[in-house]
Amino acid sequence: MNLQTKRLFLRPIAVSDAPTLFEARGDAEVMRYWDWPAQKDVAAVEQVFAEHVPELTSETTKWWAVALSPDGPAIGECDLSEIDTHHGRAEVGFLFARRHWGQGYAREAMERVIEYGFNELGLERLWARFHDGNAASKRLLEKLGFTYEGRLKSHIVRDGERRDCLIYGRLRA
């Protein structure tokens, strides 16, 4: 399912997006608050995508490459995962290359993903999980209408250290 905003084109992610998304996934600063460290090369990104792309046919995951033109290179990615139509809920996520930060792209893409989740999938609740200390994700989620719901203590092991994650949620208006 392709989605579009005023400036962005969201298309289902593909292994062929790995070379351009390596800019984000290979950047230690971008991946600082991610569950996994930066990927070391394009082949590692291709492997991640190849392992997860089959989920796109299961209806439990919608994962998009975000581009500035319909066939342009990906500047980021966003997703709905753990889609549960019985309970009407899903998790949201986003990741953008650092040179595209501060331009409103993540917010614009996520507004469309949220609209898709609520209006086209009929979901009633969306939630996001992010590492404690990730002020940029917190700000974006709050701008998108998400509110703090709780803390998952020592939820992730990253670089040999346990990290807390925060849960933010939003109900359909």
C-alpha positions in Angstrom: 0.0 0.0 0.0 1.6 3.3 -1.1 0.9 6.4 0.9 1.5 10.0 0.0 1.7 13.4 1.8 2.3 16.9 0.4 6.1 16.3 0.2 6.6 12.6 0.7 6.0 9.2 -0.9 5.7 6.1 1.3 6.1 2.8 -0.5 6.4 -0.8 0.9 10.0 -1.3 2.0 12.1 -3.6 -0.1 15.6 -5.2 0.0 16.5 -2.8 -2.8 16.1 0.1 -0.3 19.0 -1.1 1.8 21.8 0.9 0.0 20.1 4.2 0.7 18.7 3.3 4.1 22.2 2.3 5.2 22.9 6.0 5.5 20.6 5.9 8.6 21.1 2.3 9.7 24.9 2.6 9.5 25.0 5.9 11.4 25.9 5.3 15.1 24.2 8.6 16.1 20.9 7.7 14.3 21.0 4.2 15.9 22.0 5.6 19.3 18.6 4.8 20.8 17.7 1.8 18.7 17.5 -1.8 20.0 20.5 -2.8 17.8 23.7 -0.9 17.1 24.4 0.6 13.7 24.7 -1.9 10.9 28.3 -2.4 9.6 27.5 -2.5 5.8 24.8 -2.6 3.2 24.7 -6.4 3.3 23.7 -6.3 6.9 20.8 -4.0 6.1 19.8 -6.2 3.2 19.8 -9.2 5.6 17.5 -7.4 8.1 15.1 -6.4 5.3 15.1 -9.9 3.7 14.3 -11.4 7.1 11.4 -9.0 7.7 9.9 -8.3 4.3 7.8 -11.5 4.4 6.0 -10.1 7.4 4.5 -7.5 5.0 2.2 -10.1 3.5 0.9 -11.3 6.9 -1.2 -8.1 7.6 0.5 -7.7 11.0 3.1 -5.3 9.7 3.1 -2.3 7.3 6.6 -1.0 6.7 7.4 1.9 4.4 10.4 3.4 2.8 9.9 7.2 2.8 11.1 9.2 -0.3 10.9 12.7 -1.7 9.6 11.4 -5.1 7.7 8.3 -6.1 10.8 6.3 -7.3 13.4 8.3 -5.4 15.9 7.0 -2.8 14.6 6.4 0.7 15.4 9.0 3.3 13.9 7.1 6.1 11.4 4.5 7.1 8.3 4.1 9.2 6.0 1.3 10.2 3.0 -0.1 11.9 3.8 -3.4 13.5 2.1 -5.9 15.8 -1.1 -4.9 14.0 -3.9 -6.6 16.0 -7.3 -6.0 14.3 -9.2 -7.9 17.0 -8.0 -5.5 19.7 -7.7 -2.6 17.2 -4.1 -1.6 18.0 -0.6 -1.4 16.5 2.8 -0.1 17.4 4.3 2.8 15.3 8.0 3.3 14.5 10.2 5.6 12.5 13.8 6.2 11.5 15.3 8.8 9.3 18.8 9.6 8.0 20.4 12.4 10.1 20.8 14.8 7.2 17.0 14.8 6.9 16.4 15.6 10.6 14.8 18.9 11.5 12.8 19.3 8.2 9.5 17.9 9.4 9.7 14.7 7.3 9.3 12.3 10.2 6.3 14.2 11.5 4.7 14.4 8.1 5.2 10.7 7.3 4.0 9.7 10.7 0.9 11.8 10.5 0.0 9.9 7.3 0.8 6.5 8.9 -1.4 7.4 11.9 -4.2 8.5 9.6 -3.8 5.2 7.7 -3.9 3.2 10.9 -7.0 4.9 12.3 -9.0 5.6 9.2 -8.0 2.9 6.7 -7.3 0.0 9.1 -9.9 1.0 11.6 -7.5 0.8 14.6 -8.5 2.4 17.9 -5.1 2.6 19.6 -1.5 3.2 18.5 1.5 3.0 20.8 5.2 3.6 20.5 8.2 2.3 22.5 11.5 4.2 22.7 14.6 4.2 24.8 14.7 6.5 27.8 16.7 9.5 27.0 15.6 9.8 23.4 14.3 13.4 23.6 13.7 13.7 19.9 11.3 10.8 19.7 9.5 12.0 22.8 9.0 15.4 21.3 7.8 14.0 18.0 5.4 11.6 19.6 4.0 14.4 21.8 3.5 16.6 18.7 1.6 13.7 17.2 -0.8 13.5 20.1 0.8 10.6 22.0 1.1 10.7 25.8 3.2 8.9 28.3 1.8 5.6 29.5 4.6 3.9 31.3 8.1 2.6 31.7 9.5 -0.8 30.9 12.4 -1.2 33.2 15.6 -2.8 31.8 13.6 -3.8 28.7 16.5 -3.8 26.2 20.1 -4.9 26.4 22.2 -2.7 24.2 26.0 -2.7 24.2 26.0 -4.9 27.3 23.8 -2.5 29.2 20.2 -2.8 30.2 18.0 0.1 29.1 14.6 1.3 30.1 12.0 2.0 27.4 9.1 4.4 27.6 5.6 3.7 26.2 3.6 6.4 24.7 0.1 5.9 23.3 -2.7 7.6 21.4 -6.3 6.7 21.0 -8.4 7.4 18.0 -9.9 10.9 18.3 
